[in-house]
Amino acid sequence: MHRLVLVSFLLVCAAAGPTAAQVATPADTTLRVAGSPLRPATDSLFRRARRLVAEGNGVAGRALVDSLMRVADPVTPAYGDALYWHGALAPTAAEAERDYRRVIVEYPLAYYADDALLAIAELEQARGDRAGALMHLQRYVKEHPASPERGVAALAAARLAFEQRDSPLGCTMIAAARTSASATDVELRNQIEYHGRQCTGVVAAASASPAPAPARVATTSTPSAPPPRASSAASVSTMPEPVTPAPRPTLPGRAAPARRDTVVPKPAAAPPRANPARPGTMYTIQLAAYDTRLPAEQLVRKLATRGVKARVSGTAKPYRVRLDFYRTRQEAARAVTSLKARGIIGFVAEEVPPPEVRSP
């Protein structure tokens, strides 16, 4: 909801990540659209705490937020708002991100839940995790269609997508930015049109297929009837191996990629590769990580109330909150997508499971 966080995505990030005190917090003129949660009654106290930290009195500012957390009911959105400010005024970026992640997982109805999404994305981009930043910006664009800052967020997501050579996604975000940008914001619209030049001939492909397909290099001739045989030299040379772990869909009318020394008798699509983990490891889904075990166990219990079976992984910090084990990355990735639809954000990780899990 606040432009200060979003505009930072349109600038060149500094080499070092920001401290938590530098993470943008909502301005006093923050606007909320109809239907949004009401501004917390304690909002003036949160802003007073922010002023204290900005003036160099971080101890007093953080103590004020701590006192508000103690009186808030942990099962209400009010606690999530206090938790957001606890992160915004935290002395380190790691502590801030931990609080922000708790807000978006445990308190999605909090007033500052959307600001937590953007703050996480900013921290991720500052440390070079552009994929994570892009994921959270996409979620913001999808979940807050009426936000006055949706256009800025969509442009930021588009730029990250173009940097990762994901033109279909980038053009989808450009389209969202065009529909959301204010007609009076000339500078923003100029930036959208500038980056939108990369979408010539790409938007239609983005609407036809939700996932990016492998890049193809134009050949001297393109057969119009039967698809090219996989044993063709031109076909092999123009179909590079996928660079991402997850399998990509086979293009309509084109055979699946084949080994250069393999002759495929017919262009039938081959089954996706299993893509197993390294020997001795399996795939899992990580939701959060903590320096102490207690908050990790608390998150496990809260997830259980939502029907999500989680566990604490590790006997020393960081204590990671993780889910089940999966034989392939594809299975874990599908589970991540399913969780995302429920508002639970995680990512695929590798872990050595106990012997009983590794056994067939």
Secondary structure, DSSP 8 states (H G I E B T S, - for coil): --HHHHHGGGS---SS---GGGS----TT----TTS----TTHHHHHHHHHHHHTT-HHHHHHHHHHHHHHS-TTSHHHHHHHHHHHHT-SSHHHHHHHHHHHHHH-TTSTTHHHHHHHHHHHHHHTT-HHHHHHHHHHHHHH-TT-TTHHHHHHHHHHHHHHTT-HHHHHHHHHHHHHHS-TT-HHHHHHHHHHHGGGTTTHHHHHH-SS--------S---SSS---TT-HHHHHTS---SSSS-----TTS-----TT---SS---------B-STT-EEEEEEEEESSHHHHHHHHHHHHHTT---EEE-SSSSEEEEEEEESBHHHHHHHHHHHHHTT---EEEEE---HHHH--
